[in-house]
Amino acid sequence: MRSTGGSSRWNAGPSIGGSRSAGRPMVERTDWREITALVGAGVIGALQTGKVPPALLVVAQEFGFGLPGAAMLLSFFALLTGLMGCVAGSLAARLGTRRALVGGLVLTGLAGLGLAAAPGVPLLYAARLVEGLGFLAVVVSAPTLVAQRAAPRDRALALAIWAAFMPAGIAMGMLGAPLIEAWGWRGAWVLASLLALGWAVVAMVFVPRLVGGPQRGLGSPLAALRALVAARRPLLVAGCFASYVAIYFGIAAFLPAFVIERFGASLALAGAIGAVAAVANVIGNLLAGEALRRGLNPGRLVLVTGAAMSVLTAAGYAASPGLVPALVLSMAASLVGGAVPACLFATVPLVVPDPALTGPAMGLVIQCNNLGQVLTPPVIAAAVGFGWGWSAVPLLLAGVTLSFCAWPLSRVGVRA
């Protein structure tokens, strides 16, 4: 597939799924230690999102701004990514994706320490914005490196494993609920920040220095965006991500608060429930990776599993008569929905008009992903103000949007 418009250098790039990525030789054999280091960077970045839901009610009480105000901590983290993901992908390619990855981890860790020490609301939100900038650098760089550094036969599986970074990091954050009870939210968040700083060292050790160097002669970020728009399918992938994350955060961000307020669960139990839901999503990611390896159509899989996730999540909040049915529905939604990001990340290299556009395309996908993170928590929190059942409305609308975007992708297939 080729871009159909514009006069930039992207018009006549190599065909998708080819043996070269951004002008670099094909990798003959996957170094899974390197892939693990890259995925781990994403997990540690996502931990900075996962650390918030178990502390939502505690932080809301301490600062006196209610659940919607605490939910904005989730939105502020994603704000910069939601505004400039595509540009960040292009800038990371110019700077060097390895350098951007390590720098992003360091910035995330330092900003997280400032967040944990914030004495008031303005500094709390400001530190969260900076932490979001570090997260942005990590999540536009790491998947680009995964796509480049996995051998063609392993690329779909490696990207499916990468897709588990968000639920895995959120699970770690949820499991930190006992630490919040023991150390307070500030102490627990300091630990999360130190993990980010430590993983920067891990990335420097396991990702070779000569990998992901600065790319010269690239078109401008605007030219890259024009090429992606002209190609159309990258926009559909990004739209699917935005819709998916709206549904996923209905589980990840609000399930702990739901079981506390609706069923009187303890903070530790609520955190454990949220972690199990996140682990279920990770399992769904990995199962989808194996399905892609066996030749299942990623677009059709997104269509079916995305719609099912939306209905199951809405039912869990709106129609559950007790704690157990609510948990069964939520866990099933998280498991089934895990196929969506796995398929979409694997689809990105297949729909770009030039392999050199993989980084900007990943940035665009993450940008729309985080737009969903920015918008979803306040919308769902506002709906919950009328009763938990009302949360079904935005969740079902997100499912309809996801299905609309996924339908044209049903002809895209994963190729080695």
Secondary structure, DSSP 8 states (H G I E B T S, - for coil): ----S-SSGGGG---TT-S-BTTB---SS--HHHHHHHHHHHHHHHHHHHTSGGGHHHHHHHHT-HHHHHHHHHHHHHHHHHHHHHHHHHHHHHH-HHHHHHHHHHHHHHHHHHHHH--SHHHHHHHHHHHHHHHHHHHHHHHHHHHHHS-GGGHHHHHHHHTTHHHHHHHHHHHTHHHHHHHHHHHHHHHHHHHHHHHHHHHHHHS-TTTT----S---HHHHHHHHHHH-HHHHHHHHHHHHHHHHHHHHTTHHHHHHHHH---HHHHHHHHHHHHHHHHHHHHHHHHHHHTT--HHHHHHHHHHHHHHHHHHHHHT-SSHHHHHHHHHHHHHHHTHHHHHHHHHHHHH-SSGGGHHHHHHHHHHHHHHHHHHHHHHHHHHHTT-GGGGHHHHHHHHHHHHHHHGGGGG-----
